[in-house]
Amino acid sequence: MRTLTIISRIFVGLLFIFSGFIKANDTLGFSYKLVEYFEVFGTHFLVPVATPLAMFICIFEIALGFTLLIGARVKLTLWLLLLMMVFFTFLTFYSAYYNKVTSCGCFGDAIPLTPWQSFSKDVILMVFIIILFIGKDHITPLFGERFENALLVIILAGSFAFPIYTYNYLPVIDFRPYAIGKNIPEQTKGTPDELKFYYILKDKKTVEKKEFDKWPDKWEELYEYVDSRTEVTKKGIEPKIKDFSISNADGADYTQDVIENPDYNFLLVAYDLEAADKDVFGAVNDFATLCKQENIAFVVLTASTKETIEKFKQETNSSQLEFYNSDGTVLKTMIRSNPGLMLLKGGNVLDMWHYHSFPSFNDVKAMHFKK
């Protein structure tokens, strides 16, 4: 039992740390996933606290993982782990059974899990946690009380600092299909399933039904068509980027013009102009003006309505900016900032910036543009 308890302790502890770290790496993305759950359960009143709740869950998971590994506060840690897993097991089962949320967000974009995969993962974790309860006497502290308390303070401080940093800037490790170094047009491509066709025919003489994988010669003379079926022989690859489109106010499509522009071009992504940080638009306007002088494209992508765009232009003196429309979910995926700046060339994502670290044009020019 001792060996099984040690294995369970290491497995559960590391998994909780990994899970918390991955979500803390993309705090805003995790908050978007929580909003989906709030909408499913009709708890819309929790939407305003989605971000702080996302941070709390990340911190909680990381802290519990560490306390289990170092054997601190064993009884409290085990009960908190159990309660947390009971809650999330019910959540993932409900989501899977009723097909409410297609991806659980347990490991962010790093390891996408279907609802049923997530539920299975939670059931396995529950088994390991029950083992920990049974063998709790074998979970001993690794350090003395004084060093343990100091270590817990450091762990909590780091657990708090990391999600706050990624929220105010950008994910440290970017698993999204729009990450720096990715080519957007390539990410929109996929491969179809390879199919095998079968034909069920009835012999006109014997009335016997037969299945063929190709049409027999003179089949119309010998057979009567009954049915057909298809079999997937090789699963295709789904595109990593779906439903990506860019259009102007009149609905004209500009998707290829923007993402396949062979020259340097900037996308300012602001999925919701009403919620966007307006203070940065003084720097945005200056940046766009310098782009125009250098004949470099600078466009704003938003999911906001035409009326909202016009109002926003007046409020931020941004009448010179060129606005295009795109899907809000796609824009939130492109960059975890509202607004956020992306530099593209030939569809390749060269760099991106949160509005808290909005760059100067000269710095970008010196860093990226070839002389």
C-alpha positions as CSV (number, residue, x, y, z in Angstrom):
1,M,0.0,0.0,0.0
2,R,2.9,2.3,0.7
3,T,4.3,2.0,-2.8
4,L,0.8,2.6,-4.4
5,T,0.3,5.6,-2.2
6,I,3.6,7.1,-3.2
7,I,2.9,6.5,-6.9
8,S,-0.6,8.1,-6.4
9,R,0.9,11.0,-4.5
10,I,3.4,11.8,-7.3
11,F,0.9,11.3,-10.1
12,V,-1.9,13.4,-8.6
13,G,0.5,16.1,-7.4
14,L,2.3,16.5,-10.7
15,L,-1.0,16.4,-12.7
16,F,-2.6,19.1,-10.6
17,I,0.5,21.3,-11.0
18,F,0.6,20.7,-14.7
19,S,-3.1,21.4,-15.1
20,G,-2.9,24.6,-13.1
21,F,0.2,25.8,-14.9
22,I,-1.3,25.2,-18.4
23,K,-4.4,27.1,-17.5
24,A,-2.5,29.9,-15.7
25,N,-0.4,30.2,-18.8
26,D,-3.5,31.4,-20.6
27,T,-5.7,32.8,-17.9
28,L,-7.9,34.8,-20.3
29,G,-8.5,31.8,-22.5
30,F,-9.5,29.7,-19.5
31,S,-11.9,32.4,-18.4
32,Y,-13.6,32.2,-21.8
33,K,-14.1,28.5,-21.2
34,L,-15.6,29.2,-17.8
35,V,-18.1,31.6,-19.5
36,E,-19.2,28.7,-21.7
37,Y,-20.0,26.6,-18.6
38,F,-21.8,29.5,-17.0
39,E,-24.0,29.8,-20.1
40,V,-24.7,26.0,-20.1
41,F,-25.8,26.0,-16.5
42,G,-27.7,29.3,-16.7
43,T,-25.4,31.0,-14.2
44,H,-24.9,34.2,-16.3
45,F,-24.5,36.3,-13.2
46,L,-21.0,34.7,-12.7
47,V,-19.7,36.0,-16.1
48,P,-18.3,39.2,-14.6
49,V,-16.2,37.2,-12.2
50,A,-15.0,34.6,-14.8
51,T,-11.4,36.0,-15.0
52,P,-10.7,36.2,-11.2
53,L,-12.4,32.8,-10.8
54,A,-10.1,31.4,-13.5
55,M,-7.1,32.8,-11.7
56,F,-8.3,31.3,-8.4
57,I,-8.7,27.8,-9.9
58,C,-5.3,27.9,-11.4
59,I,-3.7,29.0,-8.1
60,F,-5.7,26.5,-6.2
61,E,-4.6,23.6,-8.5
62,I,-1.0,24.5,-8.4
63,A,-1.0,25.0,-4.6
64,L,-2.8,21.7,-4.0
65,G,-0.4,19.8,-6.2
66,F,2.6,21.2,-4.4
67,T,1.2,20.6,-0.9
68,L,0.5,17.0,-1.8
69,L,4.0,16.5,-3.1
70,I,5.7,18.0,-0.1
71,G,3.3,16.4,2.3
72,A,2.0,19.6,3.8
73,R,-1.4,19.9,5.5
74,V,-2.2,16.4,4.4
75,K,-5.7,16.0,5.8
76,L,-6.9,19.4,4.4
77,T,-5.2,18.8,1.1
78,L,-6.8,15.4,0.6
79,W,-10.3,16.7,1.4
80,L,-9.9,19.7,-0.9
81,L,-8.7,17.4,-3.7
82,L,-11.7,15.1,-3.2
83,L,-14.2,17.9,-3.2
84,M,-12.7,19.5,-6.2
85,M,-12.7,16.3,-8.2
86,V,-16.3,15.5,-7.2
87,F,-17.4,18.8,-8.5
88,F,-15.4,18.6,-11.8
89,T,-16.4,15.0,-12.4
90,F,-20.0,15.9,-12.2
91,L,-19.4,18.9,-14.4
92,T,-17.5,16.9,-17.1
93,F,-20.1,14.1,-17.0
94,Y,-23.0,16.6,-17.5
95,S,-21.1,18.3,-20.3
96,A,-20.3,15.0,-22.0
97,Y,-23.8,13.4,-21.6
98,Y,-25.7,16.4,-22.8
99,N,-22.9,17.5,-25.3
100,K,-22.9,21.0,-23.9
101,V,-19.3,22.1,-24.1
102,T,-17.2,20.4,-26.8
103,S,-13.8,20.9,-25.1
104,C,-13.4,21.0,-21.4
105,G,-10.4,23.3,-21.2
106,C,-8.7,21.1,-18.5
107,F,-5.3,21.5,-20.2
108,G,-6.1,24.5,-22.3
109,D,-5.0,24.4,-26.0
110,A,-1.9,22.3,-25.1
111,I,-3.9,19.0,-24.8
112,P,-7.5,19.4,-26.1
113,L,-9.8,16.9,-24.5
114,T,-13.3,15.9,-25.6
115,P,-15.9,15.9,-22.8
116,W,-15.9,12.2,-22.5
117,Q,-12.1,12.1,-22.4
118,S,-12.1,14.7,-19.7
119,F,-14.7,12.7,-17.7
120,S,-12.6,9.6,-18.0
121,K,-9.6,11.5,-16.8
122,D,-11.5,12.7,-13.7
123,V,-12.7,9.2,-12.9
124,I,-9.1,7.9,-13.0
125,L,-8.0,10.8,-10.8
126,M,-10.8,10.0,-8.3
127,V,-9.5,6.5,-8.0
128,F,-6.0,7.8,-7.2
129,I,-7.4,10.2,-4.7
130,I,-9.3,7.4,-2.9
131,I,-6.1,5.5,-2.8
132,L,-4.4,8.5,-1.1
133,F,-7.2,8.6,1.5
134,I,-6.7,4.9,2.2
135,G,-3.0,5.3,2.5
136,K,-2.9,8.7,4.1
137,D,-0.7,7.5,6.9
138,H,2.1,6.9,4.4
139,I,2.0,10.5,3.3
140,T,4.7,12.1,5.4
141,P,6.1,15.7,5.2
142,L,9.3,16.1,3.3
143,F,10.5,19.1,5.3
144,G,10.4,20.6,8.7
145,E,7.6,22.9,9.7
146,R,9.6,26.2,9.4
147,F,11.0,25.4,6.0
148,E,7.7,24.0,4.8
149,N,5.9,27.2,5.8
150,A,8.5,29.3,4.0
151,L,8.2,27.1,0.9
152,L,4.4,27.4,0.9
153,V,4.7,31.2,0.9
154,I,7.0,31.0,-2.1
155,I,4.7,28.6,-3.9
156,L,1.6,30.8,-3.3
157,A,3.5,33.9,-4.4
158,G,4.6,32.2,-7.6
159,S,1.1,30.8,-8.2
160,F,-0.4,34.2,-7.9
161,A,2.2,36.1,-9.9
162,F,2.2,33.8,-13.0
163,P,-1.5,34.0,-14.0
164,I,-1.5,37.7,-13.2
165,Y,1.5,38.2,-15.6
166,T,0.0,36.1,-18.4
167,Y,-3.3,38.0,-18.1
168,N,-1.7,41.4,-18.3
169,Y,0.6,40.4,-21.1
170,L,0.4,37.3,-23.2
171,P,0.8,33.5,-22.6
172,V,4.4,32.6,-22.0
173,I,4.0,29.4,-24.1
174,D,1.5,29.8,-26.9
175,F,-0.3,26.6,-28.1
176,R,-2.8,28.4,-30.3
177,P,-2.8,28.1,-34.1
178,Y,-2.2,31.9,-34.3
179,A,1.0,31.7,-32.3
180,I,4.2,33.4,-33.4
181,G,5.8,31.3,-36.1
182,K,2.5,29.9,-37.4
183,N,1.2,30.4,-40.9
184,I,-2.5,31.3,-40.8
185,P,-3.4,30.1,-44.3
186,E,-1.7,26.7,-43.6
187,Q,-3.7,26.4,-40.4
188,T,-7.0,26.8,-42.3
189,K,-6.2,23.7,-44.4
190,G,-7.1,20.1,-43.6
191,T,-7.4,16.8,-45.3
192,P,-10.7,14.9,-45.9
193,D,-11.4,11.4,-44.7
194,E,-10.4,8.6,-47.0
195,L,-13.6,6.7,-47.8
196,K,-14.3,3.2,-49.2
197,F,-17.7,2.8,-50.9
198,Y,-19.7,-0.4,-50.8
199,Y,-22.8,-1.3,-52.9
200,I,-25.5,-3.7,-51.9
201,L,-27.1,-5.3,-54.9
202,K,-29.7,-8.0,-55.3
203,D,-29.2,-10.8,-57.8
204,K,-32.2,-10.7,-60.2
205,K,-32.2,-14.5,-60.5
206,T,-31.5,-15.8,-57.0
207,V,-32.8,-12.7,-55.2
208,E,-29.7,-13.0,-53.0
209,K,-28.2,-9.7,-51.7
210,K,-24.5,-9.2,-52.2
211,E,-22.1,-6.4,-51.2
212,F,-19.5,-5.2,-53.7
213,D,-16.7,-2.7,-53.3
214,K,-17.0,-1.7,-56.9
215,W,-19.7,-1.8,-59.5
216,P,-19.6,-5.3,-61.2
217,D,-19.6,-5.4,-65.0
218,K,-23.1,-5.2,-66.6
219,W,-24.5,-4.9,-63.1
220,E,-27.8,-3.4,-64.4
221,E,-28.5,-6.6,-66.3
222,L,-27.7,-8.9,-63.4
223,Y,-28.5,-7.0,-60.3
224,E,-30.9,-4.6,-58.8
225,Y,-29.6,-1.8,-56.6
226,V,-30.6,-2.0,-52.9
227,D,-28.4,0.2,-50.8
228,S,-24.9,1.6,-50.3
229,R,-22.6,2.4,-47.4
230,T,-19.3,4.1,-46.8
231,E,-16.5,3.2,-44.5
232,V,-13.7,5.6,-43.3
233,T,-10.4,3.9,-44.1
234,K,-8.3,6.8,-43.0
235,K,-9.3,9.6,-40.8
236,G,-8.7,13.1,-42.2
237,I,-7.1,16.0,-40.4
238,E,-9.4,18.8,-39.4
239,P,-8.1,22.3,-40.0
240,K,-6.8,24.0,-36.8
241,I,-8.4,27.3,-37.8
242,K,-12.1,27.2,-38.7
243,D,-14.6,29.9,-39.6
244,F,-11.9,32.5,-40.2
245,S,-13.1,35.3,-42.4
246,I,-12.6,39.1,-42.8
247,S,-15.1,41.4,-44.4
248,N,-15.7,45.1,-44.7
249,A,-18.8,47.0,-43.6
250,D,-20.5,46.1,-46.9
251,G,-19.9,42.4,-46.5
252,A,-17.2,42.1,-49.1
253,D,-14.7,39.4,-48.3
254,Y,-11.1,40.5,-47.7
255,T,-9.8,37.4,-46.0
256,Q,-7.2,36.4,-48.5
257,D,-6.2,40.0,-49.1
258,V,-5.3,40.4,-45.5
259,I,-3.8,37.1,-44.4
260,E,-2.0,36.4,-47.6
261,N,-0.5,39.8,-48.0
262,P,3.1,39.2,-49.1
263,D,4.3,42.4,-47.5
264,Y,4.5,43.3,-43.8
265,N,1.0,44.1,-42.4
266,F,-0.4,44.8,-39.0
267,L,-3.7,43.5,-37.5
268,L,-5.1,45.3,-34.5
269,V,-7.5,42.7,-33.0
270,A,-10.2,44.2,-30.8
271,Y,-13.1,41.7,-30.7
272,D,-15.3,44.0,-28.5
273,L,-14.7,47.7,-29.0
274,E,-17.0,48.6,-26.0
275,A,-14.8,46.5,-23.7
276,A,-11.5,47.5,-25.4
277,D,-8.9,49.6,-23.6
278,K,-9.3,53.1,-25.0
279,D,-6.3,54.6,-23.4
280,V,-3.9,52.8,-25.8
281,F,-5.5,54.3,-28.9
282,G,-3.4,57.4,-28.8
283,A,-0.4,55.2,-29.4
284,V,-2.4,53.1,-31.9
285,N,-3.3,56.2,-33.9
286,D,0.4,57.3,-34.0
287,F,1.5,53.8,-35.0
288,A,-1.1,53.6,-37.8
289,T,-0.1,57.0,-39.1
290,L,3.6,55.9,-39.4
291,C,2.5,52.7,-41.1
292,K,0.7,54.7,-43.7
293,Q,3.7,56.9,-44.3
294,E,5.7,53.7,-44.9
295,N,3.0,52.1,-47.1
296,I,2.4,49.3,-44.6
297,A,-1.1,48.0,-44.2
298,F,-2.7,48.5,-40.8
299,V,-6.2,47.2,-40.2
300,V,-8.5,46.8,-37.2
301,L,-10.4,43.5,-36.8
302,T,-13.5,43.6,-34.6
303,A,-16.8,41.8,-34.1
304,S,-18.6,45.0,-33.1
305,T,-21.4,46.5,-35.1
306,K,-21.1,49.4,-37.6
307,E,-22.8,51.7,-35.1
308,T,-20.4,50.8,-32.3
309,I,-17.4,51.3,-34.7
310,E,-18.5,54.8,-35.6
311,K,-19.0,55.7,-32.0
312,F,-15.7,54.3,-31.1
313,K,-13.9,56.3,-33.8
314,Q,-15.3,59.5,-32.4
315,E,-14.4,58.6,-28.8
316,T,-10.8,57.7,-29.7
317,N,-10.1,60.1,-32.6
318,S,-9.5,57.1,-34.8
319,S,-11.4,58.1,-38.0
320,Q,-8.3,57.3,-40.0
321,L,-8.2,53.6,-38.9
322,E,-9.6,51.0,-41.3
323,F,-12.0,48.6,-39.6
324,Y,-13.0,45.1,-40.8
325,N,-15.3,42.6,-39.3
326,S,-14.6,39.0,-38.2
327,D,-16.1,36.5,-35.8
328,G,-15.8,37.4,-32.1
329,T,-14.7,33.9,-31.0
330,V,-12.1,33.7,-33.7
331,L,-10.7,37.2,-32.6
332,K,-10.6,36.2,-29.0
333,T,-8.5,33.1,-30.0
334,M,-6.1,35.1,-32.2
335,I,-4.7,37.1,-29.4
336,R,-5.5,37.3,-25.7
337,S,-5.7,41.0,-25.6
338,N,-8.4,43.6,-26.4
339,P,-6.9,45.2,-28.3
340,G,-3.8,43.3,-29.3
341,L,-1.4,43.9,-32.2
342,M,-0.2,41.2,-34.6
343,L,2.5,41.5,-37.3
344,L,2.1,39.3,-40.3
345,K,3.9,38.7,-43.6
346,G,2.7,36.3,-46.2
347,G,0.3,34.9,-43.6
348,N,3.1,34.2,-41.2
349,V,2.7,35.5,-37.6
350,L,6.0,37.3,-36.9
351,D,5.1,38.9,-33.6
352,M,2.3,40.1,-31.3
353,W,1.9,42.5,-28.5
354,H,-0.6,43.0,-25.6
355,Y,-1.9,46.5,-25.3
356,H,0.0,46.8,-22.0
357,S,3.2,46.4,-24.0
358,F,2.1,48.2,-27.1
359,P,5.3,48.9,-29.1
360,S,6.6,51.9,-30.9
361,F,6.8,51.8,-34.6
362,N,10.5,52.5,-34.7
363,D,11.2,49.5,-32.3
364,V,9.2,47.2,-34.5
365,K,10.9,48.5,-37.6
366,A,14.4,48.0,-36.1
367,M,13.5,44.5,-34.9
368,H,11.6,43.0,-37.9
369,F,11.8,45.0,-41.1
370,K,14.6,44.2,-43.4
371,K,16.7,47.2,-44.4
